Amino acid sequence: MTVSFWCLVIAGIMAGLVVGLASIDHLTLEIAAKKNAKLAKSAKNIFAVINNHHWMLVTLLLINAACLETLPIYLNKAVDELIAIAIAVIGVLFIG
């Protein structure tokens, strides 16, 4: 059950990162970074990630898919097959 829990947690984090990083406006962040020196350090790290947009999306989606595919496998070891499928589907709907 611990592996299943962590699969859901990681899948939720990856889903949030996909939405969050894909929706960042490059120009707005650049303007905000010029006004605030502390934000400029963070913006430099974020630009390194979002400038390679395709690699970022592929990486996040692959990790998300791997977690979501692993979830029912480990749940099936803990509970009955139909219950594992139901828990996996409900978990993915709420977390994803």
TABEL-V219638 format. One record per pair of residues at least 24 apart in sequence whose ideal C-beta (glycine too) atoms are under 10 Angstrom apart, sorted by the first residue. I is the first residue (numbers start at 1). J is the second residue. D is the distance in whole Angstrom. If there is no record, write none. Layout:
# TABEL-V219638
i:I j:J d:D
i:I j:J d:D
This chain:
# TABEL-V219638
i:1 j:74 d:8
i:1 j:75 d:8
i:1 j:77 d:9
i:1 j:78 d:5
i:1 j:79 d:9
i:1 j:87 d:10
i:2 j:74 d:9
i:2 j:78 d:10
i:3 j:67 d:10
i:3 j:70 d:7
i:3 j:71 d:8
i:3 j:73 d:9
i:3 j:74 d:4
i:3 j:75 d:9
i:3 j:77 d:9
i:3 j:78 d:9
i:4 j:67 d:10
i:4 j:70 d:8
i:4 j:71 d:6
i:4 j:72 d:9
i:4 j:73 d:9
i:4 j:74 d:5
i:4 j:75 d:5
i:4 j:76 d:10
i:4 j:77 d:9
i:4 j:78 d:7
i:4 j:79 d:10
i:4 j:84 d:9
i:4 j:87 d:8
i:4 j:88 d:8
i:4 j:91 d:8
i:5 j:71 d:10
i:5 j:74 d:10
i:5 j:91 d:9
i:6 j:67 d:8
i:6 j:70 d:10
i:6 j:71 d:10
i:6 j:74 d:9
i:7 j:66 d:9
i:7 j:67 d:4
i:7 j:68 d:7
i:7 j:69 d:9
i:7 j:70 d:5
i:7 j:71 d:4
i:7 j:72 d:9
i:7 j:73 d:9
i:7 j:74 d:7
i:7 j:75 d:9
i:7 j:88 d:9
i:7 j:91 d:9
i:7 j:92 d:10
i:7 j:95 d:9
i:8 j:67 d:8
i:8 j:68 d:9
i:8 j:71 d:7
i:8 j:75 d:10
i:8 j:87 d:10
i:8 j:88 d:9
i:8 j:91 d:5
i:8 j:92 d:8
i:8 j:94 d:9
i:8 j:95 d:5
i:8 j:96 d:9
i:9 j:67 d:9
i:9 j:95 d:8
i:10 j:63 d:7
i:10 j:64 d:8
i:10 j:66 d:9
i:10 j:67 d:5
i:10 j:68 d:9
i:10 j:70 d:9
i:10 j:71 d:10
i:10 j:95 d:10
i:11 j:63 d:8
i:11 j:64 d:5
i:11 j:65 d:9
i:11 j:66 d:9
i:11 j:67 d:4
i:11 j:68 d:5
i:11 j:69 d:10
i:11 j:70 d:9
i:11 j:71 d:7
i:11 j:91 d:8
i:11 j:92 d:7
i:11 j:95 d:6
i:11 j:96 d:6
i:12 j:64 d:9
i:12 j:67 d:9
i:12 j:91 d:9
i:12 j:92 d:10
i:12 j:94 d:9
i:12 j:95 d:4
i:12 j:96 d:7
i:13 j:60 d:9
i:13 j:63 d:9
i:13 j:64 d:9
i:13 j:67 d:9
i:13 j:95 d:9
i:14 j:59 d:9
i:14 j:60 d:5
i:14 j:61 d:8
i:14 j:62 d:9
i:14 j:63 d:5
i:14 j:64 d:4
i:14 j:65 d:9
i:14 j:66 d:9
i:14 j:67 d:7
i:14 j:68 d:9
i:14 j:96 d:9
i:15 j:60 d:8
i:15 j:61 d:9
i:15 j:64 d:6
i:15 j:67 d:10
i:15 j:68 d:9
i:15 j:92 d:9
i:15 j:95 d:7
i:15 j:96 d:5
i:16 j:60 d:10
i:16 j:95 d:10
i:16 j:96 d:10
i:17 j:49 d:9
i:17 j:56 d:8
i:17 j:57 d:10
i:17 j:59 d:10
i:17 j:60 d:5
i:17 j:63 d:9
i:17 j:64 d:9
i:18 j:56 d:9
i:18 j:57 d:7
i:18 j:59 d:10
i:18 j:60 d:5
i:18 j:61 d:7
i:18 j:63 d:10
i:18 j:64 d:7
i:18 j:96 d:10
i:19 j:60 d:10
i:21 j:46 d:8
i:21 j:49 d:6
i:21 j:50 d:6
i:21 j:53 d:9
i:21 j:56 d:6
i:21 j:57 d:8
i:21 j:60 d:8
i:22 j:50 d:8
i:22 j:53 d:8
i:22 j:56 d:8
i:22 j:57 d:7
i:22 j:60 d:9
i:24 j:49 d:9
i:24 j:50 d:6
i:25 j:50 d:10
i:26 j:50 d:7
i:26 j:51 d:8
i:26 j:53 d:10
i:64 j:92 d:10
i:64 j:96 d:8
i:67 j:92 d:10
i:67 j:95 d:10
i:67 j:96 d:10
i:68 j:92 d:6
i:68 j:95 d:9
i:68 j:96 d:7
i:71 j:95 d:10
